[in-house]
Amino acid sequence: METVRMDVPLDQIKKVLLQLPPNEKIALWRLLDEDLDRPAISRRFASSVVSIRKAYPLVSEEEVMKDAVKATRQVRRTLHAKSRP
């Protein structure tokens, strides 16, 4: 058996994946989901949260949530505006 290696940019892969029919997207999702190292993802997330809290010890969680909600609303407004003809 011969091995072939191709370098395909991620944006091209995304473009092709978006064209898949729903049943193939689900099959791909299941395949990739099995490959996830959930404990590693949880550790990385927890480490990020600890780093952020250390960097901003005087900022309350309530203030962080206010900022997150505000930023989310801004992004949604921007996306909504872009989707209008």
N, C-alpha and C positions, 0 to 999 in steps of 0.2 A: 504494500500500500504506500502511496506517495503522499507526502504532507504538503499542503499548500498554505502559505501564510499571506494574508492580505491586511493592509492597514486601511481601515475605513474610519473616517472621522465620525465622532459621536453624533453630530447633527444629522449626518446622512442615515445613521442607524435609526435615530428617532423618527426621521421622516418616513422611513420604510415601516417601522413598527406602527405608526399611526394609521397606516393604510391596511393593516391586518383586519380580518373580520373578527367580531367579538369573541367567538369560540377559540380562535387562535391566540388572541390576547390573553384570555383566561388561562389557557394551557401554558403560555409563556410566564405569566404571573405566578402560577403554581410552581413551575420549575425554578424560577428565581427565588421565590419565597422559601423553598426548601434549602436553598444555598445560603441564606442569611445566617450570620452568627449573631443571634439576638443578644446573648450575654455581652458580647463585645460592643455592640451598638449601645446597650444600656450603660456600660462602663464609660464609654466615650461621652455620652450625653451627661451622665452624672458628673464626670470630670469637668465638662464645660460649664455646668451650672456652678460648681464649686469655684472655678476660676473667675467666673463673672461676679459671684458674690464677694470674693476676696478683693477684686478690683474696685468694686463699688459698695463698700460696707455701710455707707451712710444712706444709701438709697433703699427705701422700703419696697417690699414686694407689691404693695398697693400702687405705688408710683410707677413701678416697672409695668404693671398690668395696664395702667392708664395709658402709658406710652405705647404699649403693644397694641392696645385696642385702637388708639389714634392712628398708628402706622398702618394697621390692617384696613381701617376705613379709607385711608388715603389711597392705598394700593387698589382696593376694590373700586373706588371712584375712577381712578385712572384706567383700570381695565374695562370698566363699564363704558367710559367715554370712548375708548379705542374700539369697542365693539359696535358702536353706533355708526350707521352709514353716513 
